Amino acid sequence: MTQVGPGQLIDGFLLEVLLGRGAFGEVYRAHRLESPNQKVALKLALTPEGRQLLASEGNLAGRVNHPAAVKVGAVSLDSNPPYLVMEYCSGGNLRQRLEQMGRLSPEETEHLLVQILDCLEAAHGARVAHRDLKPENLLFDADGRLRVADFGLGQLNQETRSLLLSLGAESQAGQAAGTASYMAPEQKRGEGDERVDLFAVGVILFEMLTGKRPELNDKLGDHVDLGEEQARFDRLYQGLCARLERRFQDVASVRAALERPKTTRTLRGDGGLPAEHGTQEEEWGFGLKYAVRTLFWLILAGAMIIGGLNLMMIADRSPGPASYTVPYEIDTDPVEKEHDVTEDQTPTKKTQER
């Protein structure tokens, strides 16, 4: 393969600046002679393996249709050296940002993580695994948006692997591809599916929050205090970097673990300080129960008021006291009775003999 460097002309592209170098090739910022202001990234294959990866990347990147995926243009495998034209992202990569900042805040980490997951969801939906996620392959465009690059190690599922065979990009059986620090255990054995990308995301998550790569059995809490966010990010990291059978099985599972419960603030029923409640559905359920209970008490109070008013009206219409017989206990022994009371007579004194 031809040795290259800045200032060299390849098929009408003028190489400007070296952007990166890997095991199989180099990436340069470049432009066409007729349009010097339109910058591109030109990936050059400097080994036979690099040529195979260019073929694979050109095919797989075209299958991932998402704004967060770096756009891939022309692929020329017959040039010397072979090259692939990519969208140029002027904002550097995540590795450079971590070197500058040390580590990222939980808010920025979550913001970037969501963008990575968006792109992976589109890739996995197209049955493409990236297989080489790492900070060097996470780029930033001029507006600061994250872009996922370098699908060269991407591998289709078993049933469509014949397409890679036709392009000469099939990996040898058992050969491990990817950067070791970000590789899932099954990937190191030359196996694995889209879930190897989730393992790599877990390593990147740890690195964004702590500024370092995790060691075996490392926990986030051993390296950084995230306050109220600690438990949520602990669950994320553990679920991403777990063994295959215990790992998150897809991007949707990661999203579910990442989302916070939606909260609203409302006054407590006892008139105290605002209290937190759960999701919107829970809030609606709480409001419905409160409305039913309130309606019940209003109806009960109304019934009591109406009943009281009816009693008062009945009392107002009642006549004065009527003559009636005062009931006394009947005693058959006349010796013990001292008074006789009838309806029309007043009590009379008995004979003096008594």
Buried (B, 14 or more C-beta within 10 A) or exposed (E): BEEBEEEBEBEEBBBBEEBBEBEBBBBBBBBBEEEEEEBBBBBBBBBEBBBBBBBBBBBBBBBBEBEBBBBBBEBBBEBEBBBBBBBBBEBEBBBBBBEEEEBBEBEBBBEBBBBBBBBBBBBBBBBBBBBBBBBBBBBBBEEEBBBBBBBBBBBBEEEEEEBBEEBEBBBEEEEBBBBEEBBBEBBBEEBBBBBBBBBBBBBBBBBBBBBBBBEEEBEBEEBBEBEEBBEBBBEBBBBBBBEBEEBBBBBEBBBEBBEEEEEEEEEEEEEEEEEEBEEEEBBEEBEEEEEEEEEEEEEEEEEEEEEEEEEEEEEEEEEEEEEEEEEEEEEEEEEEEEEEEEEEEEEEEEEEEE
